[in-house]
Amino acid sequence: MITGKELMDLGYKPGKWFKDAIDFANRHQLSGERLIAYLQTVAPKTIEPHSEPVPFYQNIKADTADEISNVQSVLDTMQVLMKTPTVVGGAVMPDACPTGEVGQIPVGGVVVAKNAIHPSMHSADICCSVMMTNFGHRSPKSVLDAAHSVTHFGPGGREEFSELPRDFIEQMTANRYLKNEKSRTFATHHLGTQGDGNHFLFVGQSKRTGETMMVTHHGSRGFGANLYTQGMRMADFFRRELSPDTLERNAWIPYDTDEGKDYWEALQLVRAWTKLNHTTIHEATAQALNADVVDRFWNEHNFVFRDGDLFYHAKGATPLDDKFVPDSKDGLRLVPLNMSQPVLIVKGSTTQNNLGFAPHGAGRNMSRGRHKKMNAHKTIDQIFAEETRGLDVRFFSNHIDISELPSAYKNAERVKQQMQEFGLGEVVDEIIPYGCIMAGDWERAAPWRHKEKQQSI
């Protein structure tokens, strides 16, 4: 009598297929070589992680104690990540910093997988991106004031920009991941909003021409986060069947399946929505100014890019190669650093070590919490005054978030130096900062805090 224990003794892992296999083997009195031959035909074929990490390019150097610790953490997590069985290549950018558990793709990481889309490698903030509009020789203050009157940071949505194009709604409705009511609600209510955290609206002037330019930075809000949740669920379904020893966070959806092709199409719709969201804010600002638009372009830095059967997962990395940006304008890309430093306008091409990517900003060497503790000996107003001198910096919530001030980020000059050293894009212009708007510490005034305060009185 064949039992599950005998199958496990033969090296097979328990699964749904055990019951049918045991019934068949006992019914046909299989044993010895006949049993082994049968089991080889019905046992699921699983894919094991690589025994050694796939090599990756390290476009990063450490000059200080904090940077040494940060870089080591990045390399440690990449060593684990690069054992994922679909992975064939990778790179780390100068702005890299770890996020999440060991094995999770770091910010500033690029991972190339074959026939596989890894939702965790684009994260919940799908298509986090930047858009620039050139308003000509308008005063920077007038542009920032106009933008402040039309944009929205913090939680929730708004109604005045909630109309979506009909063909976009039809494509959503036809997609297995986006046809749900939650996706429709997020896509309409979050249009014209920028979220929180490190998302911003920046105004400055071109170093080359003196023209005033506005840059927005945000992702796909709840619309993309909802797709991410579904993508992770689908990826884990495939992981359990195909590669149970792969880390859950690095599960993937095979592209050559219906589920994979639909997920790829869903990602393109999220990209289109995010571009529309940027455009909505930029057009509303132009209308408030009664101004003509001289130029505009955008690029994402948190997405999945395809080249044949290879999928380039960029978690905080800017695509340089036009093959990754179907709506590229003159090959130009935006790389913001911090609110006191210029937004770089760059262009470049694919090299062996950059894989077609550049950094997405200045990155962090420490967590938000640690940064706040390091500055606990100063008041928030002191820190703000020191770090924003000469700039018009505004927080939409009216509460300063010091974890978004320049000292919270890596040294911008070192990032620029390493971009040049490793061939990560050529700077063709800089947008010199005038000021910016960010969400700020909106949780200080969150509705639930008012309830807690009232209950304690």
C-alpha positions in Angstrom: 0.0 0.0 0.0 1.6 3.3 -1.2 1.3 6.2 1.3 2.3 9.8 1.3 5.3 9.0 3.5 6.7 6.7 0.8 6.4 9.6 -1.8 8.2 11.9 0.6 10.9 9.3 1.2 11.4 9.3 -2.6 12.1 13.1 -2.4 8.7 14.5 -3.4 7.1 17.4 -1.6 3.5 17.1 -0.5 1.0 18.8 -2.7 -2.5 18.6 -4.1 -1.3 16.0 -6.6 -0.4 13.5 -3.9 -4.0 12.2 -3.5 -4.5 11.3 -7.2 -1.0 9.9 -7.5 -1.4 7.6 -4.5 -4.9 6.4 -5.7 -3.5 5.6 -9.1 -0.4 3.8 -7.8 -2.4 1.7 -5.4 -5.1 0.9 -8.0 -2.5 -0.3 -10.5 -0.2 -1.9 -7.8 2.8 0.2 -8.9 6.1 -0.3 -7.1 9.8 0.0 -7.7 10.9 1.3 -11.1 7.3 1.4 -12.4 6.2 3.6 -9.5 9.2 6.0 -10.0 8.6 6.2 -13.7 4.9 7.1 -13.1 5.7 9.7 -10.5 8.1 11.4 -12.8 5.2 11.9 -15.3 2.8 13.4 -12.8 4.9 15.2 -10.2 4.9 19.0 -10.7 8.0 20.4 -12.3 9.4 23.0 -10.0 12.0 25.6 -10.6 14.7 25.9 -7.9 16.4 29.2 -7.0 19.9 29.7 -8.3 22.5 28.1 -6.1 24.7 31.3 -6.4 23.6 34.9 -7.1 23.6 36.1 -10.7 26.3 38.7 -11.0 25.2 42.4 -11.0 26.8 45.7 -11.7 27.7 47.9 -8.7 27.5 51.6 -9.9 27.9 52.9 -6.3 30.7 53.9 -4.0 30.7 54.6 -0.2 32.7 57.6 1.2 31.4 57.9 4.7 30.4 55.6 7.6 26.7 56.0 6.9 27.3 55.3 3.2 29.4 52.2 3.9 26.7 50.7 6.1 24.0 51.6 3.5 25.9 50.1 0.6 26.7 46.9 2.5 22.9 46.5 3.2 22.1 47.1 -0.5 24.7 44.5 -1.6 23.5 42.0 1.0 19.9 42.3 -0.2 20.9 42.1 -3.8 23.0 38.9 -3.2 19.8 37.2 -2.0 17.5 38.7 -4.6 19.8 37.6 -7.5 19.2 34.0 -6.6 15.6 34.3 -7.8 15.4 31.7 -10.7 14.0 34.0 -13.3 16.8 36.6 -12.9 19.5 37.0 -15.5 21.1 40.3 -14.7 21.0 43.4 -12.5 22.6 46.7 -11.5 22.7 49.1 -8.5 22.6 52.9 -8.9 24.5 55.5 -6.8 21.3 56.5 -5.0 20.6 52.9 -3.8 19.2 52.2 -0.4 17.6 49.1 1.1 13.9 48.8 1.7 12.1 46.0 3.5 13.5 42.6 4.3 16.7 41.1 3.0 16.1 39.8 -0.6 13.7 42.7 -1.4 14.8 44.8 -4.4 16.4 48.0 -3.0 15.5 51.5 -4.1 18.0 52.2 -6.9 18.0 48.6 -8.1 17.5 47.3 -11.6 16.7 43.6 -12.0 16.4 41.8 -15.3 14.1 38.7 -15.4 13.3 36.4 -18.3 9.6 35.8 -19.2 8.6 37.0 -15.7 7.0 40.1 -14.1 7.7 40.4 -10.4 5.2 42.8 -8.8 7.3 43.3 -5.6 10.1 44.7 -7.8 7.9 47.6 -9.0 6.3 47.9 -5.6 2.9 49.4 -4.7 3.9 52.8 -6.0 3.7 51.7 -9.6 5.0 54.2 -12.2 6.3 56.7 -9.7 7.4 59.3 -12.2 8.3 63.0 -12.9 6.9 65.4 -15.5 8.3 68.8 -16.5 6.4 71.7 -18.1 8.3 74.8 -19.4 6.3 78.0 -18.8 8.8 80.3 -20.5 9.9 83.4 -18.8 7.1 83.5 -16.2 8.1 84.4 -12.7 8.7 81.3 -10.6 6.6 82.6 -7.7 3.5 83.0 -10.0 3.9 79.4 -11.2 4.3 78.1 -7.7 1.3 80.1 -6.5 -0.8 78.9 -9.4 0.2 75.3 -8.9 -0.5 75.5 -5.2 -4.1 76.6 -6.0 -4.8 73.5 -8.2 -2.8 70.6 -6.8 -3.7 68.3 -3.9 -1.4 66.4 -1.5 -2.2 64.1 1.4 -4.9 61.3 1.7 -8.2 61.1 -0.1 -9.3 62.3 -3.5 -11.2 65.0 -5.3 -14.1 65.4 -7.6 -13.2 68.2 -10.0 -10.8 66.1 -12.1 -12.7 62.8 -12.0 -13.6 62.4 -15.7 -11.7 59.6 -17.5 -11.5 59.1 -21.3 -14.1 56.7 -22.6 -11.5 54.4 -24.3 -9.5 54.2 -21.1 -12.6 53.0 -19.1 -13.3 50.5 -21.8 -9.8 49.1 -21.6 -10.1 48.9 -17.8 -13.3 47.1 -18.1 -11.8 44.5 -20.4 -8.8 43.8 -18.1 -9.1 41.0 -15.4 -7.2 43.1 -12.9 -8.8 46.5 -13.4 -12.4 45.8 -14.1 -13.4 45.9 -10.4 -15.2 48.7 -8.7 -12.2 49.6 -6.4 -10.0 50.3 -9.5 -12.7 52.5 -11.0 -13.1 54.4 -7.8 -9.4 55.0 -7.3 -8.9 56.0 -11.0 -11.6 58.7 -10.8 -11.2 60.0 -7.3 -7.4 60.2 -7.2 -7.1 62.0 -10.5 -5.4 65.4 -9.8 -3.8 64.3 -6.5 -0.1 63.7 -5.6 -0.1 61.6 -2.4 2.5 62.1 0.3 6.0 61.0 1.4 8.6 62.2 -1.0 6.2 63.3 -3.8 6.5 66.9 -4.7 5.8 69.9 -7.0 9.0 71.7 -7.8 9.5 75.1 -9.5 12.8 76.4 -10.8 14.6 78.0 -13.7 16.6 76.5 -16.4 20.3 77.1 -15.9 20.8 77.3 -19.7 17.8 79.5 -20.7 16.4 81.1 -17.5 12.9 79.8 -18.4 10.7 78.8 -15.5 9.9 75.0 -15.3 7.6 73.0 -13.0 8.3 69.4 -12.1 5.8 67.1 -10.5 6.7 63.8 -8.8 4.1 61.1 -7.9 3.0 57.6 -8.7 -0.3 56.0 -9.5 -1.9 56.4 -6.1 -4.6 53.9 -5.0 -5.2 52.9 -8.6 -1.7 51.4 -8.9 -1.6 50.1 -5.3 -4.8 48.1 -5.9 -3.2 46.5 -9.0 -0.1 45.7 -7.0 -2.1 43.8 -4.4 -3.8 41.7 -7.0 -0.5 41.1 -8.8 1.2 39.9 -5.6 -1.7 37.5 -5.0 -1.5 36.1 -8.5 2.3 35.9 -8.4 2.2 33.9 -5.2 -0.3 31.5 -6.8 2.3 30.8 -9.5 5.2 30.7 -7.0 3.5 27.9 -5.0 3.1 25.9 -8.1 6.3 26.7 -10.0 8.9 27.6 -7.4 7.9 27.1 -3.7 11.4 27.7 -2.5 11.5 31.2 -4.0 11.0 33.9 -1.4 7.3 35.1 -1.3 8.4 38.7 -1.9 10.1 37.6 -5.2 7.2 35.7 -6.7 6.4 36.3 -10.3 3.7 36.0 -13.0 5.0 34.2 -16.1 4.5 36.6 -19.1 3.7 33.7 -21.5 0.4 33.0 -19.6 -2.9 34.8 -20.0 -2.5 36.1 -16.5 0.9 37.5 -17.4 -0.2 39.2 -20.6 -3.2 40.7 -18.8 -1.0 42.0 -16.0 1.4 43.6 -18.5 -1.6 45.4 -20.2 -2.8 46.5 -16.7 0.6 48.0 -16.1 0.4 50.0 -19.3 -3.0 51.3 -18.3 -1.6 52.3 -14.9 1.2 54.1 -16.8 -1.3 55.9 -19.0 -3.3 57.0 -15.9 -0.3 58.3 -14.1 0.8 60.4 -17.1 -2.8 61.7 -17.3 -2.6 62.6 -13.6 0.6 64.6 -14.1 -0.9 66.2 -17.2 -4.1 67.2 -15.3 -2.1 69.1 -12.7 0.1 70.7 -15.3 -2.8 71.8 -17.5 -4.7 73.2 -14.5 -1.6 75.2 -13.5 -1.3 76.6 -17.1 -5.0 77.6 -17.1 -4.6 79.3 -13.7 -1.7 81.2 -15.1 -3.4 81.8 -18.5 0.0 80.7 -19.9 1.1 78.8 -23.0 3.2 75.7 -22.6 6.7 75.9 -24.2 7.7 72.3 -23.7 6.8 69.2 -21.7 8.2 65.7 -21.2 8.1 63.0 -18.5 9.6 59.7 -17.5 8.8 57.0 -14.9 11.5 55.6 -12.5 9.5 52.9 -10.8 8.2 50.5 -13.4 8.8 47.3 -15.4 10.2 47.8 -18.9 10.2 45.1 -21.6 12.7 44.2 -24.3 11.6 41.0 -26.0 11.3 38.3 -23.4 13.4 40.3 -20.9 11.7 42.4 -18.2 13.7 45.2 -16.6 12.4 45.9 -13.1 13.5 49.4 -12.1 12.8 50.2 -8.4 13.8 53.9 -8.4 15.9 54.0 -11.5 15.5 56.2 -14.5 15.4 54.6 -18.0 17.9 56.2 -20.4 17.3 54.0 -23.4 14.5 55.2 -25.7 13.4 51.5 -26.2 12.1 51.7 -22.6 10.2 55.0 -23.1 7.7 54.8 -26.0 6.7 58.5 -25.6 10.3 59.8 -25.2 10.9 63.4 -26.2 14.4 64.0 -27.6 15.8 61.3 -25.2 15.5 63.7 -22.3 15.0 62.5 -18.7 14.5 64.1 -15.3 16.6 63.2 -12.2 15.6 65.2 -9.1 18.0 65.3 -6.2 16.5 67.2 -3.2 14.5 70.4 -2.7 17.7 72.6 -2.4 19.4 71.1 -5.4 18.7 71.3 -9.1 16.5 68.8 -11.0 18.9 67.4 -13.6 17.9 67.1 -17.2 19.9 64.2 -18.6 20.2 61.9 -21.7 22.2 58.8 -22.3 22.4 55.4 -23.8 22.8 51.8 -22.7 26.2 50.6 -21.6 27.3 47.2 -20.2 27.2 48.4 -16.6 24.1 50.8 -16.6 21.8 48.3 -18.5 20.1 51.4 -19.9 19.3 53.2 -16.6 20.4 56.2 -14.5 19.7 57.1 -10.8 16.3 58.5 -10.0 17.4 61.0 -7.3 19.7 61.3 -4.3 18.4 58.4 -2.2 18.7 58.0 1.6 21.5 56.7 3.8 19.2 56.4 6.8 15.6 55.8 7.7 13.1 58.7 8.4 13.0 57.8 12.0 16.7 57.8 12.5 17.0 61.2 10.7 14.4 62.6 13.1 16.3 61.3 16.1 19.6 62.8 14.9 17.9 66.2 14.8 16.0 65.9 18.1 18.2 68.6 19.7 16.8 71.2 17.4 13.2 72.5 16.9 11.4 71.8 13.7 11.4 75.5 12.8 15.1 75.7 13.4 15.8 72.8 11.1 13.4 74.1 8.5 15.0 77.6 8.5 18.6 76.2 8.2 17.8 73.9 5.3 15.4 75.9 3.2 17.2 79.3 3.4 16.5 81.3 0.2 13.8 78.8 -1.0 10.0 79.0 -1.1 9.2 75.7 0.5 5.6 74.9 1.4 3.9 71.9 3.0 0.4 71.3 1.8 -0.8 70.2 5.3 0.9 73.2 6.9 2.9 70.8 9.0 6.7 70.5 8.3 8.1 67.1 7.6 11.8 67.3 8.4 12.4 63.8 7.0 11.9 65.3 3.5 14.5 68.2 4.0 17.8 68.0 2.2 19.8 66.5 5.1 17.6 63.4 5.0 19.0 62.5 1.6 22.4 61.5 0.3 24.9 64.1 -0.7 23.7 65.3 -4.1 27.2 66.2 -5.4 28.5 62.7 -4.7 25.6 61.2 -6.6 26.3 63.5 -9.6 30.0 62.5 -9.4 29.2 58.9 -9.5 26.7 59.4 -12.4 29.7 60.8 -14.4 32.1 58.1 -13.2 29.9 55.2 -14.0 28.5 56.6 -17.2 24.9 57.0 -16.0 23.7 59.8 -18.2 25.0 63.2 -19.4 23.6 66.3 -17.7 22.4 68.7 -20.5 20.7 71.2 -18.3 19.7 71.9 -14.6 16.5 73.4 -13.2 17.8 75.7 -10.4 15.4 75.5 -7.5 13.0 78.4 -6.6 10.7 76.4 -4.3 8.5 73.4 -3.9 5.3 72.0 -2.4 5.1 68.7 -0.5 2.5 66.9 1.6 4.2 67.5 4.9 3.3 65.7 8.1 -0.4 65.5 7.3 -1.0 62.8 9.9 -0.6 65.4 12.7 -4.0 66.7 11.7 -5.6 63.4 10.6 -9.2 62.9 11.6 -8.5 60.0 13.8 -6.0 62.0 15.9 -8.8 64.5 16.6 -11.0 61.7 17.9 -8.2 60.4 20.1 -7.7 63.9 21.5 -11.4 64.3 22.2 -11.6 61.0 23.9 -8.7 61.8 26.2 -10.2 65.0 27.4 
